[in-house]
Amino acid sequence: MAKVKLAHDLRRGDVVDVTVESLANGGDGVAKLSGLPVFVDRSAVGDKLKVRLFDVRKDFARGEIESIVEPSSERAQPPCEHFDACGGCQWQHMKYAAQAAHKEGLVRQALKHIGGLGEGEVLIEAIAGATPGGELHYRNKAQFPVQYVDGQFLAGYYGRGSHDLINVRHCSIQPPEMDAILATSRQLLKKYKVHAYDEKTHKGLVRHICLRQSFHSGKILATFVINYAEPKNFSKFKENEDLVVLLDVARDLVDQHSNVEGLVLNFNNERGNRILGDGSLVLIGIEYVEEVLKTKRTDLPQKLQDGLKLRLSSASFFQVNTGQAVTLLEIVADMAREALSQCSAPVIVDAYAGVGTIALWLSTLAHTVVAVEENKDAVNDGQANTKLNDLPNVEFVEGRVEDVLSRLSEDGDLLETLKPDLLVVDPPRKGLSPEVLTAIKERGPQNLIYVSCNPTTLARDLKLLGDKGEKGDQSGYKAKRIKPVDLFPQTYHVETVVLLERF
């Protein structure tokens, strides 16, 4: 096989001088050497750097910073002591205003280069950034893998580009209370000689420590994921020596931290990187924390001003940033009101509903909301949250989104009884499947709201939704408003909300 001839003379190990010109989706800075893109981790736009190349290809190269010749005006001192080693955050070395501006830029770039969106074709609004102080200590959920190394019980995050565990003492994007409970959990697990899981040998008991905090009450739910098959007979399992030890750990943890609402065991004895298993058992306390989502805006319904309650278990999907989740919901509500302004008794379908956060919020603006979710546990949580908030106009449907949307008949009837006026989709990072895209284009209602956590797949899907097809006989959707939202400060991740209508 012939060797590919490089269009440049750069080699791995070369040290080069570069100036960072932009940021890429994924967080790296991008410099150019004779037109060749060079990606540099932990760099900022405007940095003048000496970079050692460690990966050189025909069309691009990757390098690591040898020295900062002249720092960018966007640089800041990282607030976290683990930043240099930890792989959890990517942008702590940048001022927050610069982070927010670049996230807005990433959305614009994706929509232009992948989505084919022309300049001025649709308004891309300014990003809704975190409020002052909200760029730190915002995470309401954290999941820490554990290891036993050199006589120490470690729990934290994996290092940059490695599988080495950083023993996190203080994480600057999670509340200090989580730091304290994580530290105590480590101490107690070591004290009671509980074995940490070893993924190479598939031995050891505790795999992960998971913490979830309610920003309303301050209460925390702790979950230990253990390398143990879900027992069929819990009464016999309670006689197990491992459980007895973990019960001692649970009691000590609650004694030392009164804000711990409960400690749950989650069973996962499968190989692989899946964190949570399907079964759980409450060791002490209760299996959920209660969060309240409340708006300060007086133009929104009183029920939203009073606050919606959500019971969240360790497995419940919920935005990790409670404060910015409210901002996101307010934006979704504004777009929904715009889309439904001519509807007398609006019907909304919320796809990928999870525990029903969006569905419950929009229920105050609709006659009926149908929440579609394939995860049975999420559906159960959502139904419980519906009753908790006395919202009889929200109905959960268990099933895959593509299957449920395919039941939208030609005349628009949903489940043979309802005609939706608005469809809301909030898919995972991979975006909408071809089956869902087809179902939306063929049977979707007049109005669509797309909530995305990935600008790249969002841009792809908007382009496909706007495609009229080869014969031009299939109607599509056109974006009316696009609003980026920063739910993940100190990282490159960005959420985007888009309002679309049929053309």
C-alpha positions as CSV (number, residue, x, y, z in Angstrom):
1,M,0.0,0.0,0.0
2,A,1.4,3.4,-1.0
3,K,2.3,5.8,1.7
4,V,0.2,8.9,2.0
5,K,2.3,11.9,1.0
6,L,1.9,14.8,3.5
7,A,1.2,18.2,2.1
8,H,3.6,19.7,4.7
9,D,6.9,18.8,6.4
10,L,5.7,18.7,10.0
11,R,6.6,15.7,12.1
12,R,5.6,14.4,15.5
13,G,7.9,15.9,18.2
14,D,8.4,19.2,16.4
15,V,8.1,22.3,18.6
16,V,6.4,25.1,16.7
17,D,5.3,28.7,17.4
18,V,1.6,29.2,16.9
19,T,-1.2,31.8,17.6
20,V,-4.6,30.4,18.5
21,E,-7.2,31.8,16.2
22,S,-10.5,30.1,17.2
23,L,-12.0,27.3,19.3
24,A,-13.3,24.0,18.0
25,N,-16.3,22.0,19.1
26,G,-14.7,19.8,21.7
27,G,-12.9,22.6,23.4
28,D,-9.5,22.7,21.7
29,G,-7.9,25.9,20.4
30,V,-7.2,26.0,16.7
31,A,-4.0,27.6,15.2
32,K,-2.8,27.5,11.6
33,L,0.6,26.5,10.2
34,S,0.8,27.2,6.5
35,G,-2.9,26.6,6.4
36,L,-2.8,23.3,8.4
37,P,-5.1,23.3,11.4
38,V,-3.3,22.6,14.7
39,F,-5.5,21.7,17.6
40,V,-4.2,22.6,21.1
41,D,-5.9,21.6,24.3
42,R,-6.3,24.1,27.2
43,S,-5.5,27.1,24.9
44,A,-7.4,30.4,24.5
45,V,-8.0,32.6,21.4
46,G,-5.1,35.0,21.1
47,D,-2.6,32.8,22.9
48,K,0.9,32.9,21.4
49,L,2.4,29.5,22.2
50,K,5.2,27.1,21.8
51,V,3.6,23.8,21.0
52,R,5.0,20.3,20.8
53,L,3.2,18.2,18.1
54,F,2.2,14.7,19.2
55,D,-0.1,13.7,16.4
56,V,0.5,14.8,12.8
57,R,-1.8,13.9,9.9
58,K,-2.2,15.0,6.3
59,D,-5.0,17.4,7.1
60,F,-4.4,18.4,10.7
61,A,-2.1,18.1,13.7
62,R,-2.5,18.0,17.5
63,G,-0.1,19.5,20.0
64,E,0.4,20.3,23.7
65,I,1.6,23.5,25.2
66,E,5.3,23.6,25.9
67,S,5.2,27.3,27.0
68,I,2.9,30.3,26.8
69,V,4.9,33.0,25.0
70,E,2.2,35.6,25.3
71,P,-1.1,34.8,27.1
72,S,-4.4,35.8,25.6
73,S,-6.4,38.6,27.2
74,E,-9.2,35.9,27.6
75,R,-7.0,33.8,30.0
76,A,-7.9,33.5,33.7
77,Q,-6.5,31.6,36.7
78,P,-8.3,28.3,36.9
79,P,-10.4,28.1,40.1
80,C,-9.8,24.4,40.5
81,E,-6.7,22.8,42.0
82,H,-7.2,19.7,39.9
83,F,-7.6,21.5,36.5
84,D,-4.2,20.8,35.1
85,A,-4.6,17.0,35.6
86,C,-8.4,16.5,35.6
87,G,-10.3,15.7,32.5
88,G,-13.7,16.9,33.8
89,C,-13.6,20.6,32.6
90,Q,-11.9,22.1,29.6
91,W,-12.3,25.9,29.8
92,Q,-11.5,26.9,33.4
93,H,-8.4,28.7,32.0
94,M,-10.7,31.2,30.3
95,K,-12.7,34.2,31.7
96,Y,-16.4,33.3,31.9
97,A,-17.5,36.1,29.5
98,A,-15.1,34.6,26.9
99,Q,-16.5,31.1,27.5
100,A,-20.1,32.2,26.9
101,A,-19.1,34.2,23.7
102,H,-17.3,31.2,22.2
103,K,-20.2,28.9,23.0
104,E,-22.5,31.2,21.0
105,G,-19.8,31.2,18.3
106,L,-19.8,27.4,18.2
107,V,-23.5,27.3,17.6
108,R,-23.2,29.9,14.8
109,Q,-20.4,28.0,13.2
110,A,-22.2,24.7,13.3
111,L,-25.4,26.1,11.9
112,K,-23.5,27.9,9.1
113,H,-21.1,25.2,8.0
114,I,-23.1,22.0,8.7
115,G,-26.7,23.4,8.7
116,G,-26.2,25.6,5.7
117,L,-27.8,28.5,7.5
118,G,-27.2,31.8,5.6
119,E,-26.2,35.0,7.4
120,G,-29.3,36.8,8.5
121,E,-31.6,34.0,7.4
122,V,-32.8,33.5,11.0
123,L,-32.1,35.4,14.2
124,I,-29.5,33.6,16.4
125,E,-30.1,35.3,19.7
126,A,-27.4,36.1,22.3
127,I,-26.5,33.3,24.6
128,A,-28.3,33.1,28.0
129,G,-25.2,32.8,30.2
130,A,-25.0,32.0,33.9
131,T,-25.8,34.7,36.4
132,P,-22.8,36.2,38.3
133,G,-21.5,33.4,40.6
134,G,-23.5,30.8,38.8
135,E,-20.5,29.8,36.7
136,L,-19.2,27.8,39.7
137,H,-20.6,25.2,42.2
138,Y,-23.7,24.6,39.9
139,R,-23.7,20.9,39.4
140,N,-26.5,19.1,41.2
141,K,-25.3,15.6,40.3
142,A,-21.9,13.9,40.2
143,Q,-20.7,10.4,39.6
144,F,-17.3,9.3,40.8
145,P,-15.5,6.1,39.9
146,V,-13.4,4.6,42.7
147,Q,-10.0,2.7,42.9
148,Y,-7.8,1.3,45.6
149,V,-4.2,2.4,45.0
150,D,-1.2,2.1,47.3
151,G,-3.4,1.7,50.4
152,Q,-5.6,4.6,49.5
153,F,-9.3,4.5,48.6
154,L,-9.6,7.0,45.7
155,A,-12.7,8.6,44.2
156,G,-12.8,11.3,41.7
157,Y,-12.5,11.9,37.9
158,Y,-10.3,10.4,35.3
159,G,-7.2,12.5,34.2
160,R,-6.9,14.2,30.9
161,G,-6.5,11.6,28.1
162,S,-5.9,8.8,30.6
163,H,-7.6,6.2,32.8
164,D,-5.7,7.4,35.9
165,L,-8.0,8.5,38.7
166,I,-7.7,12.0,40.2
167,N,-8.6,11.8,43.8
168,V,-10.8,14.9,43.9
169,R,-10.7,16.9,47.1
170,H,-12.5,20.0,45.9
171,C,-14.4,20.3,42.6
172,S,-15.1,23.9,41.7
173,I,-18.3,23.2,39.7
174,Q,-20.0,21.2,42.4
175,P,-21.3,22.4,45.8
176,P,-18.9,22.2,48.7
177,E,-21.3,19.9,50.5
178,M,-20.6,17.2,47.9
179,D,-16.9,17.6,48.4
180,A,-17.4,16.9,52.1
181,I,-19.7,13.9,51.6
182,L,-17.3,12.4,49.0
183,A,-14.4,12.8,51.4
184,T,-16.3,11.1,54.3
185,S,-17.5,8.3,52.0
186,R,-13.8,7.5,51.0
187,Q,-12.8,7.5,54.7
188,L,-15.6,5.2,55.7
189,L,-15.1,2.7,52.9
190,K,-11.5,2.5,53.8
191,K,-12.3,2.2,57.5
192,Y,-14.6,-0.7,57.0
193,K,-12.3,-2.3,54.5
194,V,-14.8,-2.3,51.6
195,H,-13.0,-3.3,48.4
196,A,-13.0,-1.0,45.4
197,Y,-13.9,-2.4,42.1
198,D,-11.1,-3.3,39.7
199,E,-12.4,-3.2,36.1
200,K,-9.4,-5.4,34.9
201,T,-10.2,-8.3,37.2
202,H,-13.9,-7.6,37.5
203,K,-13.5,-8.0,41.3
204,G,-14.2,-5.7,44.2
205,L,-17.5,-4.3,45.5
206,V,-18.0,-0.5,45.1
207,R,-17.7,0.8,41.6
208,H,-19.0,4.4,41.8
209,I,-20.1,6.9,44.4
210,C,-23.0,9.0,43.0
211,L,-24.3,12.2,44.7
212,R,-27.4,14.2,43.8
213,Q,-28.3,17.5,45.6
214,S,-31.5,19.4,45.8
215,F,-30.7,23.1,45.4
216,H,-34.1,23.8,47.0
217,S,-33.6,21.9,50.3
218,G,-29.9,21.3,50.3
219,K,-30.5,17.6,50.9
220,I,-28.3,15.0,49.2
221,L,-29.0,11.5,48.0
222,A,-25.9,9.2,48.0
223,T,-25.8,6.1,45.9
224,F,-23.1,3.4,45.9
225,V,-23.0,1.4,42.7
226,I,-21.8,-2.1,43.6
227,N,-20.5,-5.0,41.6
228,Y,-23.3,-7.3,42.6
229,A,-26.2,-8.9,40.7
230,E,-29.6,-7.5,41.6
231,P,-30.9,-10.0,44.2
232,K,-34.2,-11.8,43.6
233,N,-34.7,-12.3,47.4
234,F,-33.9,-9.1,49.3
235,S,-34.5,-10.7,52.7
236,K,-31.6,-13.2,52.1
237,F,-29.5,-10.4,50.6
238,K,-29.8,-8.5,53.9
239,E,-27.9,-11.4,55.6
240,N,-25.0,-10.8,53.2
241,E,-21.8,-9.7,55.0
242,D,-21.1,-7.1,52.4
243,L,-24.4,-5.4,52.9
244,V,-24.0,-5.4,56.7
245,V,-20.7,-3.5,56.2
246,L,-22.3,-1.0,53.8
247,L,-25.1,-0.5,56.3
248,D,-22.5,0.5,58.9
249,V,-21.1,2.9,56.3
250,A,-24.5,4.3,55.6
251,R,-25.3,4.9,59.3
252,D,-22.0,6.6,59.9
253,L,-22.4,8.8,56.8
254,V,-25.8,10.0,57.9
255,D,-24.5,10.6,61.5
256,Q,-21.8,12.8,60.2
257,H,-23.8,14.6,57.5
258,S,-27.4,15.5,58.5
259,N,-28.1,16.7,55.0
260,V,-27.9,13.2,53.6
261,E,-31.5,12.3,52.7
262,G,-30.7,8.7,52.0
263,L,-28.2,6.1,50.9
264,V,-29.1,3.7,48.1
265,L,-27.3,0.7,46.7
266,N,-27.4,0.3,42.9
267,F,-26.6,-3.2,41.5
268,N,-24.4,-3.4,38.4
269,N,-22.3,-6.5,37.9
270,E,-21.8,-6.1,34.2
271,R,-18.5,-5.4,32.6
272,G,-18.2,-2.1,30.7
273,N,-18.5,1.6,31.3
274,R,-22.2,1.7,32.1
275,I,-22.5,3.4,35.5
276,L,-25.9,2.5,36.9
277,G,-27.6,-0.9,36.9
278,D,-31.3,-1.5,36.7
279,G,-32.0,-2.4,40.3
280,S,-31.6,-0.5,43.6
281,L,-32.2,-0.9,47.3
282,V,-32.5,1.8,50.0
283,L,-30.1,1.2,52.9
284,I,-31.1,4.1,54.9
285,G,-33.5,7.1,54.6
286,I,-35.4,7.6,51.3
287,E,-34.5,7.0,47.6
288,Y,-35.0,10.5,46.2
289,V,-34.5,14.2,46.8
290,E,-37.1,16.8,46.0
291,E,-36.2,19.7,43.8
292,V,-38.3,22.8,43.1
293,L,-38.2,24.7,39.8
294,K,-39.5,28.2,40.3
295,T,-39.5,31.3,38.0
296,K,-39.2,34.9,39.1
297,R,-41.0,36.1,36.0
298,T,-44.4,37.5,36.8
299,D,-45.6,37.2,33.2
300,L,-45.5,33.4,33.5
301,P,-48.4,31.4,35.2
302,Q,-48.7,31.6,38.9
303,K,-48.1,27.8,39.3
304,L,-44.6,28.3,37.8
305,Q,-44.0,31.3,40.1
306,D,-45.0,29.1,43.1
307,G,-42.7,26.3,41.8
308,L,-43.0,22.8,40.4
309,K,-41.8,19.9,42.6
310,L,-39.7,17.1,41.2
311,R,-38.7,13.9,43.0
312,L,-35.4,12.8,41.7
313,S,-33.8,9.4,42.3
314,S,-30.2,8.5,41.5
315,A,-31.3,7.3,38.0
316,S,-33.6,10.2,37.1
317,F,-32.5,12.3,34.1
318,F,-32.5,16.0,35.1
319,Q,-30.4,18.9,33.9
320,V,-27.2,19.1,36.1
321,N,-27.6,22.9,36.5
322,T,-30.8,23.7,38.4
323,G,-30.6,27.5,38.0
324,Q,-30.0,27.4,34.3
325,A,-32.6,24.7,33.9
326,V,-35.2,27.3,34.9
327,T,-33.7,29.7,32.3
328,L,-34.0,27.0,29.7
329,L,-37.6,26.3,30.6
330,E,-38.5,29.9,30.5
331,I,-37.1,30.1,27.0
332,V,-39.1,27.0,26.0
333,A,-42.2,28.5,27.5
334,D,-41.7,31.8,25.5
335,M,-41.3,29.9,22.3
336,A,-44.3,27.7,23.1
337,R,-46.5,30.7,23.7
338,E,-45.4,32.2,20.4
339,A,-46.2,29.0,18.6
340,L,-49.6,28.5,20.3
341,S,-50.8,32.1,20.2
342,Q,-53.7,31.2,17.8
343,C,-54.7,27.9,19.6
344,S,-57.7,27.9,21.9
345,A,-57.0,24.5,23.6
346,P,-53.4,23.7,22.8
347,V,-52.2,20.1,22.7
348,I,-48.4,19.6,23.2
349,V,-46.4,16.4,22.6
350,D,-43.1,16.3,24.6
351,A,-40.7,13.7,23.1
352,Y,-37.7,12.3,25.0
353,A,-39.6,13.5,28.1
354,G,-37.5,11.9,30.9
355,V,-39.1,12.6,34.2
356,G,-41.3,15.2,32.6
357,T,-39.5,18.5,33.4
358,I,-40.5,20.2,30.1
359,A,-43.9,18.5,30.0
360,L,-44.8,19.7,33.5
361,W,-43.6,23.2,32.9
362,L,-45.6,23.5,29.6
363,S,-48.7,22.0,31.2
364,T,-49.5,25.4,32.5
365,L,-49.8,26.7,29.0
366,A,-51.7,23.8,27.4
367,H,-55.0,22.0,27.5
368,T,-53.2,18.6,27.2
369,V,-49.5,17.5,27.3
370,V,-48.5,14.0,26.2
371,A,-45.0,13.1,27.4
372,V,-43.3,10.3,25.4
373,E,-40.5,8.4,27.1
374,E,-39.1,4.9,26.6
375,N,-37.4,4.4,30.0
376,K,-39.9,2.7,32.3
377,D,-38.3,4.1,35.5
378,A,-38.4,7.7,34.0
379,V,-42.1,7.2,33.1
380,N,-42.8,6.1,36.7
381,D,-41.0,9.1,38.1
382,G,-42.8,11.4,35.7
383,Q,-46.2,10.0,36.7
384,A,-45.3,10.5,40.3
385,N,-44.2,14.1,39.6
386,T,-47.5,14.7,37.8
387,K,-49.5,13.7,40.8
388,L,-47.2,15.6,43.2
389,N,-48.0,18.8,41.3
390,D,-51.7,18.1,40.7
391,L,-51.4,18.3,36.9
392,P,-54.1,16.0,35.5
393,N,-53.6,17.4,32.0
394,V,-50.2,15.6,31.6
395,E,-50.3,12.0,30.3
396,F,-47.2,9.8,30.0
397,V,-46.8,7.3,27.1
398,E,-44.1,4.7,27.4
399,G,-42.4,3.9,24.2
400,R,-39.7,4.8,21.7
401,V,-40.2,8.2,20.2
402,E,-40.1,6.9,16.6
403,D,-42.8,4.3,17.4
404,V,-45.1,6.8,19.1
405,L,-44.7,9.5,16.4
406,S,-45.5,6.9,13.7
407,R,-48.9,6.7,15.3
408,L,-49.6,10.2,14.2
409,S,-52.0,9.5,11.4
410,E,-52.3,11.5,8.2
411,D,-54.9,13.8,9.7
412,G,-52.7,14.5,12.7
413,D,-54.5,12.4,15.4
414,L,-52.2,11.3,18.2
415,L,-53.1,8.0,19.8
416,E,-56.4,8.2,17.9
417,T,-57.7,11.0,20.2
418,L,-55.5,14.0,20.1
419,K,-54.3,16.5,17.5
420,P,-51.1,18.1,18.6
421,D,-50.4,21.7,18.0
422,L,-46.8,21.7,19.1
423,L,-44.1,19.0,19.3
424,V,-41.1,19.4,21.6
425,V,-38.0,17.2,21.1
426,D,-35.1,17.0,23.5
427,P,-33.0,14.2,22.1
428,P,-29.6,12.8,23.4
429,R,-26.3,14.1,22.0
430,K,-26.6,11.9,18.9
431,G,-29.7,13.9,17.8
432,L,-32.8,12.6,16.0
433,S,-32.7,9.3,14.3
434,P,-33.7,9.0,10.6
435,E,-37.0,7.4,11.7
436,V,-37.9,10.3,14.0
437,L,-36.9,12.8,11.3
438,T,-39.1,11.1,8.8
439,A,-42.0,10.8,11.2
440,I,-41.8,14.5,12.1
441,K,-41.6,15.7,8.5
442,E,-44.5,13.4,7.4
443,R,-46.8,13.7,10.4
444,G,-45.5,16.4,12.7
445,P,-47.7,19.4,13.7
446,Q,-47.3,23.0,12.5
447,N,-44.9,24.0,15.2
448,L,-41.8,22.3,16.6
449,I,-39.4,23.2,19.4
450,Y,-36.0,21.5,19.3
451,V,-33.9,21.4,22.5
452,S,-30.3,20.3,21.7
453,C,-27.2,19.7,23.7
454,N,-25.0,19.2,20.6
455,P,-24.6,22.0,18.0
456,T,-23.2,19.6,15.4
457,T,-26.2,17.2,15.4
458,L,-28.6,20.1,15.8
459,A,-27.3,21.7,12.7
460,R,-27.5,18.4,10.8
461,D,-31.1,17.8,11.9
462,L,-32.2,21.4,11.1
463,K,-30.8,20.9,7.6
464,L,-32.6,17.6,7.2
465,L,-35.9,19.0,8.6
466,G,-35.7,21.8,6.1
467,D,-35.0,19.5,3.1
468,K,-38.0,19.4,0.8
469,G,-36.9,16.1,-0.7
470,E,-35.7,15.1,-4.1
471,K,-39.0,15.9,-5.8
472,G,-39.7,19.0,-3.7
473,D,-43.1,17.6,-2.7
474,Q,-42.5,17.1,1.0
475,S,-42.9,20.1,3.3
476,G,-40.4,20.7,6.0
477,Y,-39.6,23.0,8.9
478,K,-38.0,26.4,8.9
479,A,-36.3,27.8,12.0
480,K,-37.8,31.1,13.4
481,R,-35.7,31.6,16.5
482,I,-32.5,30.1,17.9
483,K,-31.3,30.7,21.5
484,P,-28.1,29.2,22.9
485,V,-28.1,28.6,26.7
486,D,-25.1,27.9,28.9
487,L,-25.9,25.1,31.3
488,F,-22.4,23.8,31.6
489,P,-19.9,26.6,32.6
490,Q,-16.2,25.8,32.5
491,T,-16.8,23.2,29.7
492,Y,-17.3,23.6,26.0
493,H,-20.8,22.1,26.1
494,V,-23.8,24.3,25.2
495,E,-27.5,23.9,25.0
496,T,-29.6,25.4,22.2
497,V,-33.4,26.0,21.9
498,V,-34.9,26.4,18.4
499,L,-38.4,27.3,17.4
500,L,-39.5,26.0,14.0
501,E,-42.6,26.1,11.9
502,R,-43.8,24.3,8.7
503,F,-43.3,26.1,5.4
